[in-house]
Amino acid sequence: MRRRIRQQRRALSSEAMDYAATALASHLVRLNHFRRARHIGLYWPMQGEISPLPVMQHPIAVNKHFYLPVLAGHFARSLRFAPFHPHTELRSNRFHIPEPQVPPGCQRSVRELDLLILPLVAFDAEGYRLGMGGGFYDRSLAHLPHRRSWRRPRLIGVGHAFQEVPRLPREPWDIPLGIVCTEKGCYRIGS
């Protein structure tokens, strides 16, 4: 399934990807979670992933701070988040994914973000996501199931509408998403 959906994503035309990214941004900015958040984690789109980056250009984003994931060291197994704006210098990590070049002291823990917009390969109606298979987001978010009060960050998974599947296999470490957004709209899970 992972291979099939990734191939389908990569086959999208640049026009279809631009349309999807613009439509996604228009849905994201309407969410209360987005409107209230000040520190928002995004991702750099790769291999046909729907781009969350246009949300940064919306007028409502003026006083918000955006971050991209970075691998803290060559053997890192979880993510930190570095400040990002359109003029940030980027360098590719070991997976060839661009990362902001900032001193480690400027990076944030995922717990310091109000909102995290995550990429996915597939998702189901119960909010479970299938990622690329590296487990970086799972390890970075492992603290969430152990919190009893407000859980930070809030999670929004984003993908193309065709990435929805009837049901995904579950692992004990999987953390369901609260909201999933596509170019067709946003869907609140479990409430």
N, C-alpha and C positions, 0 to 999 in steps of 0.2 A: 504494500500500500504506500509506504514512504516513497519508494522509487517512482511509482506511477504518478503520484500527486506532484512530486518534484519535477517530473518531466512535463506534466501539464502546465505547471507554473512557468517553466523555462520557455515553453512554446508561445506564451502570450506576446502579442505585438507591443511595441513601445507605446502606441496609442491606447491600447487596452490597459496597460499598466499605469499610464498617466491618468486616465479616466478613473480607475479604481482608487488611486492614491488621493485624488481630489475629492471623490465621493466619500472615502473613508474619513478624511479630515473634516468634512462638513458634518458627519455623524458624531465624531469624537468631541468636537467643541460644544455640542449640545448637552453632553453628559454632565450632571452635577459633580461627579467625581473629578472630571477634568477641570471644570470651572473653579472648584475649590482648591485644587492642587497647586502648590507653588514649585515643587521639585519633582520633575517628571522624567522617568527613564524611558528612552526610546531605543531603537536599534537601527543599524545601517542595513538597508535591504540588499539581499544577495539572491542570485539565482531565481528571479521572478517573484520574490516575496513582495507582498503589498507594502508600499512605502508609507511609514507614519510621518515622514519628515515634513510634508506640506503643512501639517498642523502648526508648525513653528511660525508660519507666515500669517496666520490668522490674527486679526486685531485683538482678540481676547488673550492671546499668548504673550502680549507685550511685557507683563511683569512676572512671567514664569521663567524658571531656570530649567534647562534641558540637559540631559546626560546620556552618554552612550556607554555601553558595557566595555570594560577592558579586562584583559587577563593580567593579573598582578604577578608578573614573573613568567619565565618560560614554562615552568611546570605547574602553573596555577590550575586548580580544579574548580574554582568558583569565580564569580565575577565581582568587580568593583565598578563604580560608575564615575566617569570623568565628564566635567563640564563641556558642553558642545554648543556652538552657534555656527552659522553658515561660513564664517571665516577661520574656524579652528583648523590648525594644522593637523593632518591625519597621517598615520603610518600603519601599514598592514601588520597584523599579528601573525602567529604561526599558521593560522587557518586562512590567511589572506583576506581577513576582514578588517576594514579600516577602523582605527581607534584614535581618539584624540591624544595628542602628545602634550601631556601636562605633568607636572611633578606629582609623585605619589601623594604628597600632602594635600593636594587639591581634589583627590579622588574621594568618593563617598561610598559607604557601605549601602547595600540595598535597603537596610532598615532606616536609612536617613531619607529615603524617597517617599513622597506622598502617594505617588502613582507610578506603576510600571506597565508599560505597553510592550507586550511580548509577541515575538513572532511564533508561528506554528506551522507545522506541515499539515496537520489535520486536527479537527475538533469534533466533539459530539454535543448533543443537546444537554448533557449533564455537566458540561463545562470542562471536561477532560481534554487535554491537548497532547498531541504527538509532536515532539520537537525533532531536531535534527539527529538526536541520538547521543550527544555528548554528555548530557546530564548537568551542564553548567547552571542552567536556571534552577533545576531541581535542587542541587546542592546549595545554591545561593539563597533559596527560599525555604530551606528545611526548618527554619525557626517558626514559620507561620502556624502550623498545626498545634504548636505548644503554647500559643498565646491565648489567653482567655478574654482579654479586653480588646480594644480596637487593634486590628491587625494592619500593620504598615509594612510594605506599601499595599495599596489596593491594586488588584491585578486585572488588566484588560488584555485579552488575547485578540490578535487581529490576523486576518487572512482573507483570501478570496472566498466568495460564497461557495464555489465548487469544492472547497476543502472540507466542507462538513460531511461527516460520515455517520451512519446509524449508531455505531457504538465502538468505542476504542477499548482495547485491553487495559486493565488497571494494574498498577504496581503499588505496593504499600507507601512508597515515597511520593506518589503523584499528588499534586495539589490542584484541586479544581479551580477554575477561573470564576470570578464573580460576574464578568461581562465578556461577551465575545462580539466583536464588530467586524463587519465586512463592508464591501462597497454598497451593499443593499440595506444596511442598517445595523443597529446595536441590539443585542438580546441579553437581557438580565437572566442570570442562571439562578435557579433555586429561590426566587422571591417574587 
